[in-house]
Structures are given as structure tokens and as C-alpha cells.
Amino acid sequence: MASRPSVPDNAALDRIVAKARREAEQRGHGYRERALKLYPWVCGRCAREFTRANLSELTVHHRNHDHDCNPPDGSNWELLCLYCHDNEHSRYGDYTGVAASDAEERHVGATAQPFAGLRGLLKRD
């Protein structure tokens, strides 16, 4: 007699995902809040000024592209608007030769066909 596959505990999975999201948000807010206290609310590239009304459009960019490098003096951060931040990351991809579009092109789709024999099984005699 074949044993039934175990049913995943959805509640436990939800708790794990929720905990991971909370921790990631806390890490993000930690260095973001510190950067907003250290630096004026101005984009470091285009010099656009921000207020509390549009502050969500101002991002913290890691100069060395290492998101785990968050020195207390903020030397690895610069505040950039969304547009300049996207531009900076696309320029970094151009420089390193690894762009998001390249990564998507290298992705190979699934080749398995799990329902290949299903038609024969459902065929009425």
C-alpha cells in the first residue's frame, strides 16, 4: 500500500513567510531611516528635492551594490530618486555585462511533460 504524500502545513508556511517578510522590512527600514536622517532629501544624481508627500520615491542606493554592507556612517549609501536608481542599476549591468534581460534570456523553460499520457488514461473504451 502506497503512503499518501504529506500535506504541507499551510499555517506553518504562512508563519515562515510572514516572519521572513517582517525581518526583511525591518532591515530595509533600518538603513533607509538612518540614510534619511544623515542625508538631505535630494536625489544624488538629478538633484530633485523631496518632501514628506513624495518621500516614498526616494531610494537608498548601495554604492558598492552590496546590500549587506551598511556601515553606521552611511558611506556606502546615496539617496537616489526611483528613476536615477533604475538608471544606476542598468548602467551597472552594462558595465558588468550581466543585465536582467540577459538573465531572463538564459533561463531555460521546463522540458518535462507531466500530462503527456493523460489523454490515453482518460480515453473511453
C-alpha positions as a Markdown table, in Angstrom:
| # | Residue | x | y | z |
|---|---|---|---|---|
| 1 | Met | 0.0 | 0.0 | 0.0 |
| 2 | Ala | 1.4 | 3.3 | -1.1 |
| 3 | Ser | 1.6 | 6.0 | 1.6 |
| 4 | Arg | -0.1 | 9.3 | 0.9 |
| 5 | Pro | 2.1 | 12.3 | 0.2 |
| 6 | Ser | 2.3 | 14.5 | 3.2 |
| 7 | Val | 0.1 | 17.6 | 3.1 |
| 8 | Pro | 2.1 | 20.8 | 3.7 |
| 9 | Asp | 1.2 | 22.7 | 6.8 |
| 10 | Asn | 0.0 | 25.9 | 5.2 |
| 11 | Ala | -0.3 | 27.7 | 8.5 |
| 12 | Ala | 3.4 | 27.0 | 9.3 |
| 13 | Leu | 4.4 | 28.0 | 5.8 |
| 14 | Asp | 2.5 | 31.3 | 6.2 |
| 15 | Arg | 4.2 | 32.0 | 9.5 |
| 16 | Ile | 7.6 | 31.4 | 8.0 |
| 17 | Val | 6.9 | 33.7 | 5.0 |
| 18 | Ala | 5.4 | 36.4 | 7.3 |
| 19 | Lys | 8.5 | 36.2 | 9.6 |
| 20 | Ala | 10.9 | 36.5 | 6.7 |
| 21 | Arg | 9.0 | 39.5 | 5.2 |
| 22 | Arg | 8.9 | 41.2 | 8.6 |
| 23 | Glu | 12.7 | 40.7 | 9.1 |
| 24 | Ala | 13.4 | 42.0 | 5.6 |
| 25 | Glu | 11.3 | 45.0 | 6.1 |
| 26 | Gln | 13.0 | 45.8 | 9.4 |
| 27 | Arg | 16.4 | 45.5 | 7.8 |
| 28 | Gly | 15.2 | 47.8 | 5.0 |
| 29 | His | 13.7 | 50.4 | 7.2 |
| 30 | Gly | 16.8 | 50.3 | 9.4 |
| 31 | Tyr | 19.3 | 51.6 | 6.9 |
| 32 | Arg | 16.7 | 53.6 | 5.0 |
| 33 | Glu | 15.7 | 55.6 | 8.1 |
| 34 | Arg | 19.3 | 56.1 | 9.0 |
| 35 | Ala | 20.1 | 57.3 | 5.5 |
| 36 | Leu | 17.2 | 59.7 | 5.5 |
| 37 | Lys | 18.5 | 61.2 | 8.8 |
| 38 | Leu | 22.1 | 61.5 | 7.5 |
| 39 | Tyr | 21.5 | 63.0 | 4.1 |
| 40 | Pro | 19.3 | 65.8 | 2.7 |
| 41 | Trp | 16.2 | 64.6 | 0.9 |
| 42 | Val | 17.7 | 65.3 | -2.5 |
| 43 | Cys | 18.5 | 62.9 | -5.3 |
| 44 | Gly | 22.2 | 62.5 | -5.6 |
| 45 | Arg | 22.1 | 62.4 | -9.4 |
| 46 | Cys | 19.4 | 64.8 | -10.7 |
| 47 | Ala | 19.1 | 67.0 | -7.6 |
| 48 | Arg | 15.3 | 66.6 | -7.3 |
| 49 | Glu | 14.1 | 67.7 | -3.9 |
| 50 | Phe | 11.7 | 65.6 | -1.9 |
| 51 | Thr | 9.2 | 66.3 | 0.9 |
| 52 | Arg | 7.2 | 64.0 | 3.1 |
| 53 | Ala | 4.5 | 63.9 | 0.4 |
| 54 | Asn | 6.8 | 62.2 | -2.2 |
| 55 | Leu | 9.5 | 60.7 | 0.1 |
| 56 | Ser | 8.5 | 57.2 | -1.0 |
| 57 | Glu | 10.0 | 58.0 | -4.4 |
| 58 | Leu | 13.5 | 58.5 | -2.8 |
| 59 | Thr | 15.5 | 55.3 | -2.5 |
| 60 | Val | 18.7 | 54.3 | -0.8 |
| 61 | His | 21.3 | 53.1 | -3.3 |
| 62 | His | 24.3 | 51.0 | -2.1 |
| 63 | Arg | 27.3 | 52.3 | -3.9 |
| 64 | Asn | 29.2 | 49.0 | -3.9 |
| 65 | His | 26.0 | 47.1 | -4.8 |
| 66 | Asp | 26.3 | 45.0 | -1.6 |
| 67 | His | 23.0 | 45.4 | 0.3 |
| 68 | Asp | 24.5 | 43.8 | 3.4 |
| 69 | Cys | 27.2 | 46.5 | 3.6 |
| 70 | Asn | 25.5 | 49.1 | 5.8 |
| 71 | Pro | 28.2 | 51.0 | 7.8 |
| 72 | Pro | 26.9 | 53.3 | 10.5 |
| 73 | Asp | 28.4 | 56.4 | 8.9 |
| 74 | Gly | 26.4 | 55.8 | 5.7 |
| 75 | Ser | 29.5 | 55.8 | 3.5 |
| 76 | Asn | 28.0 | 53.0 | 1.2 |
| 77 | Trp | 24.7 | 54.8 | 0.6 |
| 78 | Glu | 23.4 | 57.6 | -1.5 |
| 79 | Leu | 19.9 | 58.8 | -1.9 |
| 80 | Leu | 18.5 | 58.5 | -5.5 |
| 81 | Cys | 15.1 | 59.0 | -6.9 |
| 82 | Leu | 13.4 | 56.0 | -8.5 |
| 83 | Tyr | 14.4 | 56.9 | -12.0 |
| 84 | Cys | 18.1 | 57.6 | -11.2 |
| 85 | His | 18.2 | 54.4 | -9.1 |
| 86 | Asp | 16.9 | 52.3 | -12.0 |
| 87 | Asn | 19.3 | 54.0 | -14.4 |
| 88 | Glu | 22.3 | 53.4 | -12.0 |
| 89 | His | 21.4 | 49.7 | -11.9 |
| 90 | Ser | 21.1 | 49.4 | -15.6 |
| 91 | Arg | 24.5 | 51.1 | -16.0 |
| 92 | Tyr | 26.0 | 48.7 | -13.6 |
| 93 | Gly | 24.5 | 45.8 | -15.7 |
| 94 | Asp | 26.1 | 47.4 | -18.8 |
| 95 | Tyr | 29.4 | 47.6 | -17.0 |
| 96 | Thr | 29.5 | 44.1 | -15.6 |
| 97 | Gly | 27.8 | 42.5 | -18.6 |
| 98 | Val | 25.1 | 41.0 | -16.5 |
| 99 | Ala | 21.8 | 42.6 | -17.1 |
| 100 | Ala | 18.3 | 41.5 | -16.0 |
| 101 | Ser | 17.3 | 40.9 | -19.6 |
| 102 | Asp | 20.4 | 38.6 | -20.1 |
| 103 | Ala | 19.5 | 36.6 | -17.1 |
| 104 | Glu | 15.9 | 36.1 | -18.4 |
| 105 | Glu | 17.2 | 35.0 | -21.9 |
| 106 | Arg | 19.5 | 32.4 | -20.3 |
| 107 | His | 16.5 | 30.9 | -18.4 |
| 108 | Val | 15.6 | 27.6 | -19.8 |
| 109 | Gly | 11.9 | 26.6 | -19.6 |
| 110 | Ala | 10.7 | 23.3 | -18.2 |
| 111 | Thr | 11.0 | 20.4 | -20.5 |
| 112 | Ala | 9.0 | 17.8 | -18.6 |
| 113 | Gln | 5.6 | 16.9 | -19.8 |
| 114 | Pro | 3.8 | 15.6 | -16.7 |
| 115 | Phe | 0.4 | 15.3 | -18.5 |
| 116 | Ala | 1.7 | 13.6 | -21.7 |
| 117 | Gly | -0.1 | 10.3 | -21.0 |
| 118 | Leu | -3.2 | 11.8 | -19.6 |
| 119 | Arg | -5.2 | 11.6 | -22.9 |
| 120 | Gly | -4.7 | 7.9 | -23.0 |
| 121 | Leu | -5.8 | 7.4 | -19.4 |
| 122 | Leu | -9.0 | 9.4 | -20.0 |
| 123 | Lys | -9.9 | 7.7 | -23.2 |
| 124 | Arg | -13.2 | 5.9 | -23.0 |
| 125 | Asp | -13.3 | 2.3 | -24.3 |
